[in-house]
Amino acid sequence: MHTAPPDWFTLLQKALHANPQPSARYLQLASLDDSGAVTCRTLVCRALLDATASLVMTTDLRSTKVKGLRHQPQAEACWYLPARQQQFRLRGNVTLKGAGRNASLRDELWERMSEASRQTFTRPAPGHSLGPDSAFAHPAPTQPPECFGVLILQPFRVDYLDLAAQPHQRRLFEYRAREWHQRPLNP
């Protein structure tokens, strides 16, 4: 738990504020699958947790990424925010939460999701064979189903790149000995 937001977190909040369009919430998350192969996918950052400087995403707990993250809970997100030409590479540990765990955050995220996004959790598991049309005809549930999960990435390393600065600026933030340290790097 942090007493004040780390510098990188403040930079990220400002970059998001400068990029108000919904597509600015898309980031790429790389992790290992359960066989050890690298996988990468686009997710939506649904919230930032100030108290822990963490990123919150939602996921279908039946997905293969969840199986891999349970086996190896470390991942890296890459997030480019074009309005200020800033990139954040955030490496950290992932926590997965389903029904009954952190219910208030899970319920809040569910309430904010569109009906179309909610409906995806009524369908067959991601990555399985495409079923008949009837498998996609269920109405969106009002309450989160068991397969609706929360994915929280708590970074311990953030590589920040500012391409708008001339010359370009890069800083590495690392969480060691219970505090954040930063150092400039050549871009």
MARVEX-598000 format. One line per field, with one value per atom (N, C-alpha, C): x, y, z; atom name; residue in three letters. Coordinates in steps of 0.02 Angstrom, whole numbers. Layout:
c1: (X_...)
c2: (Y_...)
c3: (Z_...)
name: (CA_...)
resn: (ALA_...)
# end
This chain:
c1: (42_0_44_27_67_35_76_49_32_73_60_69_34_42_114_141_207_206_263_267_238_252_227_151_121_48_16_46_23_29_85_94_41_25_-26_-95_-112_-176_-182_-129_-130_-136_-102_-105_-176_-208_-277_-324_-313_-355_-349_-290_-278_-304_-322_-348_-418_-469_-534_-575_-555_-594_-591_-645_-647_-591_-569_-516_-450_-442_-380_-375_-427_-426_-402_-387_-363_-288_-267_-196_-183_-121_-102_-72_-94_-69_-35_29_68_78_72_82_103_112_129_68_58_3_27_-16_3_58_75_130_196_192_251_261_215_220_194_224_204_139_92_30_18_-18_-32_-103_-139_-207_-223_-275_-297_-352_-345_-396_-414_-468_-490_-474_-438_-427_-492_-524_-589_-582_-525_-517_-443_-425_-360_-373_-336_-343_-289_-308_-260_-221_-254_-222_-163_-165_-112_-77_-96_-69_-74_-135_-149_-197_-194_-240_-291_-354_-408_-438_-444_-475_-526_-569_-616_-598_-619_-603_-654_-658_-698_-653_-673_-632_-624_-661_-655_-602_-572_-525_-458_-421_-355_-305_-314_-267_-270_-330_-338_-301_-305_-269_-194_-169_-98_-78_-121_-106_-108_-149_-149_-85_-57_6_66_64_118_84_77_39_74_130_164_145_136_117_145_143_164_112_90_44_84_66_96_38_46_-9_19_-4_17_-42_-30_-81_-61_-94_-71_-75_-122_-129_-65_-30_34_94_81_133_173_137_169_155_206_199_217_178_190_194_249_255_256_204_192_198_250_260_241_204_184_151_123_88_13_-18_-90_-127_-181_-227_-293_-322_-386_-438_-496_-549_-614_-649_-713_-769_-822_-880_-860_-888_-876_-812_-769_-706_-705_-697_-697_-761_-817_-882_-901_-884_-906_-874_-809_-775_-803_-811_-838_-907_-950_-1018_-1017_-974_-969_-947_-898_-874_-929_-966_-1020_-1073_-1090_-1141_-1120_-1056_-1031_-1024_-1027_-1018_-1080_-1069_-1126_-1162_-1224_-1263_-1228_-1200_-1165_-1106_-1068_-1011_-1036_-1089_-1116_-1140_-1168_-1196_-1141_-1081_-1027_-1015_-1033_-1022_-1077_-1128_-1180_-1165_-1114_-1098_-1051_-1038_-988_-920_-880_-814_-772_-733_-690_-642_-632_-585_-614_-674_-706_-736_-754_-786_-848_-859_-917_-980_-1025_-1086_-1140_-1199_-1256_-1278_-1314_-1338_-1375_-1409_-1448_-1403_-1339_-1293_-1277_-1296_-1282_-1345_-1401_-1465_-1488_-1447_-1466_-1464_-1512_-1510_-1453_-1432_-1378_-1403_-1366_-1388_-1382_-1424_-1421_-1368_-1353_-1302_-1243_-1183_-1124_-1127_-1117_-1115_-1050_-1047_-987_-924_-930_-871_-845_-880_-858_-805_-745_-691_-658_-622_-584_-511_-473_-401_-367_-325_-291_-216_-187_-114_-83_-42_-6_67_85_153_207_265_325_381_366_414_375_392_358_411_409_455_414_431_393_432_398_430_387_418_384_412_373_396_382_343_329_387_424_481_537_573_630_692_740_740_692_676_630_657_610_629_604_646_627_649_604_620_597_636_619_603_544_521_520_551_552_534_493_472_519_561_609_611_621_628_570_510_448_441_478_470_488_464_477_543_582_645_640_670_669_738_749_811_799_833_825_862_835_866_870_917_919_859_822_763_781)
c2: (-59_0_62_110_170_228_270_328_383_392_441_405_425_391_397_342_348_394_421_468_440_376_347_344_333_328_396_448_516_531_512_521_484_423_383_416_439_472_534_574_634_615_562_540_516_482_459_519_567_627_664_663_696_654_591_545_521_563_544_495_482_436_365_327_259_214_221_178_188_242_253_205_171_122_53_44_-20_-26_-82_-96_-168_-184_-252_-284_-346_-382_-445_-452_-511_-553_-618_-664_-731_-780_-847_-891_-935_-982_-1040_-1089_-1142_-1188_-1183_-1222_-1182_-1118_-1075_-1032_-1035_-994_-924_-874_-804_-793_-759_-740_-666_-634_-562_-550_-507_-491_-420_-391_-324_-330_-290_-287_-214_-203_-136_-124_-70_-51_-18_-49_-26_22_20_65_65_117_122_124_85_84_128_186_234_205_168_145_98_61_13_27_81_97_36_10_-50_-35_-77_-74_-129_-114_-163_-176_-240_-261_-315_-332_-388_-443_-503_-561_-616_-660_-721_-772_-796_-843_-910_-922_-984_-979_-920_-909_-942_-955_-987_-940_-874_-828_-836_-851_-860_-921_-975_-1037_-1022_-986_-968_-923_-873_-826_-860_-912_-949_-989_-1011_-1048_-1001_-944_-893_-825_-798_-736_-671_-675_-613_-597_-533_-511_-441_-420_-352_-322_-261_-223_-171_-160_-106_-61_3_50_113_127_187_236_297_348_404_410_452_528_552_625_658_624_650_609_562_518_485_452_420_345_307_235_214_168_139_63_34_-39_-57_-91_-103_-178_-198_-268_-277_-330_-342_-409_-416_-477_-467_-520_-518_-557_-527_-560_-568_-627_-642_-649_-618_-621_-639_-688_-708_-694_-731_-722_-732_-689_-696_-663_-641_-610_-539_-491_-421_-404_-427_-422_-350_-301_-233_-206_-217_-194_-232_-297_-338_-314_-302_-279_-210_-166_-99_-101_-144_-150_-179_-227_-258_-205_-163_-112_-62_-48_0_-28_-95_-126_-119_-116_-113_-180_-177_-239_-289_-265_-309_-343_-307_-337_-388_-372_-419_-483_-475_-534_-584_-561_-608_-661_-647_-695_-748_-744_-795_-846_-834_-876_-933_-978_-1030_-1000_-1039_-1015_-990_-936_-909_-962_-961_-1007_-1075_-1090_-1154_-1149_-1205_-1205_-1161_-1128_-1085_-1128_-1114_-1153_-1128_-1157_-1135_-1065_-1032_-965_-960_-1014_-1013_-1002_-1020_-1011_-937_-894_-822_-781_-814_-779_-763_-776_-764_-689_-665_-594_-581_-520_-502_-509_-543_-550_-483_-475_-415_-421_-482_-495_-529_-517_-550_-626_-662_-735_-759_-822_-852_-842_-842_-837_-765_-716_-646_-634_-615_-605_-537_-520_-458_-477_-443_-454_-389_-395_-336_-344_-296_-296_-244_-268_-223_-220_-166_-161_-157_-187_-177_-147_-140_-110_-73_-11_29_64_50_81_134_197_253_287_299_331_390_449_510_528_516_530_601_638_709_753_732_772_769_824_827_846_803_735_691_632_586_570_560_547_477_442_376_370_342_330_260_229_163_171_148_149_77_64_-3_0_-48_-53_-102_-75_-115_-90_-137_-119_-74_-92_-59_14_33_101_102_154_162_199_173_205_219_273_288_309_295_317_330_380_394_341_328_281_315_291_314_285_327_301_251)
c3: (0_0_0_-40_-47_-9_21_56_6_-44_-97_-164_-215_-279_-305_-331_-361_-421_-439_-495_-559_-574_-636_-636_-578_-573_-587_-562_-576_-650_-681_-753_-792_-771_-805_-798_-739_-729_-773_-777_-820_-894_-914_-984_-1000_-955_-967_-970_-928_-928_-996_-1024_-1089_-1147_-1135_-1185_-1164_-1167_-1139_-1181_-1243_-1285_-1256_-1263_-1234_-1259_-1321_-1347_-1310_-1274_-1236_-1177_-1161_-1106_-1128_-1193_-1218_-1207_-1180_-1171_-1191_-1203_-1220_-1157_-1143_-1085_-1110_-1093_-1111_-1048_-1056_-1001_-1030_-987_-1009_-1004_-1054_-1047_-1003_-991_-944_-971_-1036_-1063_-1063_-1044_-1042_-1103_-1152_-1212_-1197_-1229_-1220_-1259_-1228_-1261_-1248_-1293_-1286_-1312_-1276_-1297_-1275_-1306_-1288_-1235_-1183_-1130_-1119_-1083_-1065_-992_-979_-909_-885_-837_-812_-754_-719_-661_-641_-604_-572_-497_-460_-387_-357_-332_-304_-246_-201_-140_-153_-208_-223_-290_-324_-390_-436_-441_-480_-537_-589_-645_-638_-654_-647_-716_-733_-795_-777_-824_-813_-862_-845_-887_-877_-925_-918_-884_-827_-788_-822_-876_-914_-969_-978_-1033_-1019_-1073_-1066_-1032_-1039_-1006_-931_-905_-833_-809_-847_-830_-827_-877_-877_-820_-805_-750_-682_-675_-612_-604_-660_-660_-651_-685_-681_-676_-616_-606_-624_-658_-678_-750_-764_-831_-843_-907_-924_-971_-953_-995_-1033_-1095_-1135_-1155_-1138_-1147_-1180_-1240_-1275_-1276_-1253_-1250_-1297_-1355_-1409_-1398_-1358_-1351_-1326_-1282_-1257_-1280_-1324_-1351_-1295_-1250_-1193_-1194_-1178_-1173_-1102_-1075_-1009_-1018_-997_-994_-920_-898_-827_-813_-779_-761_-688_-675_-606_-596_-537_-518_-527_-551_-565_-511_-487_-442_-479_-474_-505_-450_-461_-411_-447_-419_-446_-397_-403_-359_-286_-244_-172_-148_-193_-174_-202_-158_-178_-216_-187_-221_-238_-196_-210_-274_-283_-344_-404_-398_-452_-472_-423_-438_-471_-447_-475_-549_-563_-632_-677_-651_-689_-706_-659_-670_-724_-729_-778_-849_-855_-921_-964_-1029_-1077_-1077_-1100_-1105_-1152_-1207_-1254_-1220_-1180_-1144_-1093_-1058_-1008_-1042_-1101_-1135_-1154_-1165_-1184_-1130_-1068_-1014_-1011_-1055_-1058_-1112_-1150_-1209_-1190_-1238_-1225_-1206_-1173_-1150_-1208_-1196_-1249_-1275_-1341_-1372_-1389_-1367_-1385_-1454_-1482_-1548_-1547_-1602_-1609_-1608_-1562_-1555_-1602_-1596_-1637_-1617_-1661_-1648_-1581_-1562_-1499_-1439_-1444_-1388_-1376_-1423_-1418_-1407_-1396_-1393_-1322_-1272_-1202_-1187_-1148_-1129_-1080_-1077_-1030_-959_-916_-847_-809_-759_-718_-663_-643_-592_-625_-600_-631_-623_-678_-674_-644_-626_-594_-636_-702_-745_-752_-724_-728_-674_-697_-650_-655_-603_-600_-601_-643_-649_-626_-576_-549_-559_-595_-607_-560_-514_-469_-492_-525_-553_-499_-516_-476_-519_-584_-631_-685_-696_-747_-789_-854_-902_-939_-927_-954_-1010_-1066_-1123_-1146_-1150_-1172_-1240_-1293_-1361_-1383_-1343_-1360_-1339_-1289_-1265_-1317_-1323_-1369_-1329_-1321_-1347_-1307_-1335_-1301_-1231_-1185_-1116_-1096_-1058_-1034_-961_-920_-850_-830_-789_-762_-688_-669_-599_-574_-517_-489_-415_-394_-325_-290_-246_-209_-137_-92_-21_3_-21_0_-21_-74_-101_-175_-209_-280_-291_-337_-358_-433_-455_-527_-550_-615_-646_-719_-746_-818_-859_-918_-965_-1033_-1073_-1142_-1178_-1215_-1249_-1303)
name: (N_CA_C_N_CA_C_N_CA_C_N_CA_C_N_CA_C_N_CA_C_N_CA_C_N_CA_C_N_CA_C_N_CA_C_N_CA_C_N_CA_C_N_CA_C_N_CA_C_N_CA_C_N_CA_C_N_CA_C_N_CA_C_N_CA_C_N_CA_C_N_CA_C_N_CA_C_N_CA_C_N_CA_C_N_CA_C_N_CA_C_N_CA_C_N_CA_C_N_CA_C_N_CA_C_N_CA_C_N_CA_C_N_CA_C_N_CA_C_N_CA_C_N_CA_C_N_CA_C_N_CA_C_N_CA_C_N_CA_C_N_CA_C_N_CA_C_N_CA_C_N_CA_C_N_CA_C_N_CA_C_N_CA_C_N_CA_C_N_CA_C_N_CA_C_N_CA_C_N_CA_C_N_CA_C_N_CA_C_N_CA_C_N_CA_C_N_CA_C_N_CA_C_N_CA_C_N_CA_C_N_CA_C_N_CA_C_N_CA_C_N_CA_C_N_CA_C_N_CA_C_N_CA_C_N_CA_C_N_CA_C_N_CA_C_N_CA_C_N_CA_C_N_CA_C_N_CA_C_N_CA_C_N_CA_C_N_CA_C_N_CA_C_N_CA_C_N_CA_C_N_CA_C_N_CA_C_N_CA_C_N_CA_C_N_CA_C_N_CA_C_N_CA_C_N_CA_C_N_CA_C_N_CA_C_N_CA_C_N_CA_C_N_CA_C_N_CA_C_N_CA_C_N_CA_C_N_CA_C_N_CA_C_N_CA_C_N_CA_C_N_CA_C_N_CA_C_N_CA_C_N_CA_C_N_CA_C_N_CA_C_N_CA_C_N_CA_C_N_CA_C_N_CA_C_N_CA_C_N_CA_C_N_CA_C_N_CA_C_N_CA_C_N_CA_C_N_CA_C_N_CA_C_N_CA_C_N_CA_C_N_CA_C_N_CA_C_N_CA_C_N_CA_C_N_CA_C_N_CA_C_N_CA_C_N_CA_C_N_CA_C_N_CA_C_N_CA_C_N_CA_C_N_CA_C_N_CA_C_N_CA_C_N_CA_C_N_CA_C_N_CA_C_N_CA_C_N_CA_C_N_CA_C_N_CA_C_N_CA_C_N_CA_C_N_CA_C_N_CA_C_N_CA_C_N_CA_C_N_CA_C_N_CA_C_N_CA_C_N_CA_C_N_CA_C_N_CA_C_N_CA_C_N_CA_C_N_CA_C_N_CA_C_N_CA_C_N_CA_C_N_CA_C_N_CA_C_N_CA_C_N_CA_C_N_CA_C_N_CA_C_N_CA_C_N_CA_C_N_CA_C_N_CA_C_N_CA_C_N_CA_C_N_CA_C_N_CA_C_N_CA_C_N_CA_C_N_CA_C_N_CA_C_N_CA_C_N_CA_C_N_CA_C_N_CA_C_N_CA_C_N_CA_C_N_CA_C_N_CA_C_N_CA_C)
resn: (MET_MET_MET_HIS_HIS_HIS_THR_THR_THR_ALA_ALA_ALA_PRO_PRO_PRO_PRO_PRO_PRO_ASP_ASP_ASP_TRP_TRP_TRP_PHE_PHE_PHE_THR_THR_THR_LEU_LEU_LEU_LEU_LEU_LEU_GLN_GLN_GLN_LYS_LYS_LYS_ALA_ALA_ALA_LEU_LEU_LEU_HIS_HIS_HIS_ALA_ALA_ALA_ASN_ASN_ASN_PRO_PRO_PRO_GLN_GLN_GLN_PRO_PRO_PRO_SER_SER_SER_ALA_ALA_ALA_ARG_ARG_ARG_TYR_TYR_TYR_LEU_LEU_LEU_GLN_GLN_GLN_LEU_LEU_LEU_ALA_ALA_ALA_SER_SER_SER_LEU_LEU_LEU_ASP_ASP_ASP_ASP_ASP_ASP_SER_SER_SER_GLY_GLY_GLY_ALA_ALA_ALA_VAL_VAL_VAL_THR_THR_THR_CYS_CYS_CYS_ARG_ARG_ARG_THR_THR_THR_LEU_LEU_LEU_VAL_VAL_VAL_CYS_CYS_CYS_ARG_ARG_ARG_ALA_ALA_ALA_LEU_LEU_LEU_LEU_LEU_LEU_ASP_ASP_ASP_ALA_ALA_ALA_THR_THR_THR_ALA_ALA_ALA_SER_SER_SER_LEU_LEU_LEU_VAL_VAL_VAL_MET_MET_MET_THR_THR_THR_THR_THR_THR_ASP_ASP_ASP_LEU_LEU_LEU_ARG_ARG_ARG_SER_SER_SER_THR_THR_THR_LYS_LYS_LYS_VAL_VAL_VAL_LYS_LYS_LYS_GLY_GLY_GLY_LEU_LEU_LEU_ARG_ARG_ARG_HIS_HIS_HIS_GLN_GLN_GLN_PRO_PRO_PRO_GLN_GLN_GLN_ALA_ALA_ALA_GLU_GLU_GLU_ALA_ALA_ALA_CYS_CYS_CYS_TRP_TRP_TRP_TYR_TYR_TYR_LEU_LEU_LEU_PRO_PRO_PRO_ALA_ALA_ALA_ARG_ARG_ARG_GLN_GLN_GLN_GLN_GLN_GLN_GLN_GLN_GLN_PHE_PHE_PHE_ARG_ARG_ARG_LEU_LEU_LEU_ARG_ARG_ARG_GLY_GLY_GLY_ASN_ASN_ASN_VAL_VAL_VAL_THR_THR_THR_LEU_LEU_LEU_LYS_LYS_LYS_GLY_GLY_GLY_ALA_ALA_ALA_GLY_GLY_GLY_ARG_ARG_ARG_ASN_ASN_ASN_ALA_ALA_ALA_SER_SER_SER_LEU_LEU_LEU_ARG_ARG_ARG_ASP_ASP_ASP_GLU_GLU_GLU_LEU_LEU_LEU_TRP_TRP_TRP_GLU_GLU_GLU_ARG_ARG_ARG_MET_MET_MET_SER_SER_SER_GLU_GLU_GLU_ALA_ALA_ALA_SER_SER_SER_ARG_ARG_ARG_GLN_GLN_GLN_THR_THR_THR_PHE_PHE_PHE_THR_THR_THR_ARG_ARG_ARG_PRO_PRO_PRO_ALA_ALA_ALA_PRO_PRO_PRO_GLY_GLY_GLY_HIS_HIS_HIS_SER_SER_SER_LEU_LEU_LEU_GLY_GLY_GLY_PRO_PRO_PRO_ASP_ASP_ASP_SER_SER_SER_ALA_ALA_ALA_PHE_PHE_PHE_ALA_ALA_ALA_HIS_HIS_HIS_PRO_PRO_PRO_ALA_ALA_ALA_PRO_PRO_PRO_THR_THR_THR_GLN_GLN_GLN_PRO_PRO_PRO_PRO_PRO_PRO_GLU_GLU_GLU_CYS_CYS_CYS_PHE_PHE_PHE_GLY_GLY_GLY_VAL_VAL_VAL_LEU_LEU_LEU_ILE_ILE_ILE_LEU_LEU_LEU_GLN_GLN_GLN_PRO_PRO_PRO_PHE_PHE_PHE_ARG_ARG_ARG_VAL_VAL_VAL_ASP_ASP_ASP_TYR_TYR_TYR_LEU_LEU_LEU_ASP_ASP_ASP_LEU_LEU_LEU_ALA_ALA_ALA_ALA_ALA_ALA_GLN_GLN_GLN_PRO_PRO_PRO_HIS_HIS_HIS_GLN_GLN_GLN_ARG_ARG_ARG_ARG_ARG_ARG_LEU_LEU_LEU_PHE_PHE_PHE_GLU_GLU_GLU_TYR_TYR_TYR_ARG_ARG_ARG_ALA_ALA_ALA_ARG_ARG_ARG_GLU_GLU_GLU_TRP_TRP_TRP_HIS_HIS_HIS_GLN_GLN_GLN_ARG_ARG_ARG_PRO_PRO_PRO_LEU_LEU_LEU_ASN_ASN_ASN_PRO_PRO_PRO)
# end
